[in-house]
Amino acid sequence: MTDGERIKAARKKHGLTMSAVGKRLGVSRQAVHQWESDFHSPTLRTARRIAGALNIPLSEMLRE
């Protein structure tokens, strides 16, 4: 599973839209889409924020 797939799965598990996650993080829906589609990878700092917004451990997001 890719980083983007893990982000998407966590988002859907919590019933959130890309827009809702973007609002929680202060980024656009398009930024969330790019991460989920693996067009761009979030920085470690942003990955920590995503994990917090989706209420998942950072290690869950970063595992291979």
Buried (B, 14 or more C-beta within 10 A) or exposed (E): EEBBEBBBBBBEEEEBEBEBBBBBBEBEBEBBBBBBEEEEEBEEEBBBBBBEBBEBEBEEBEEE
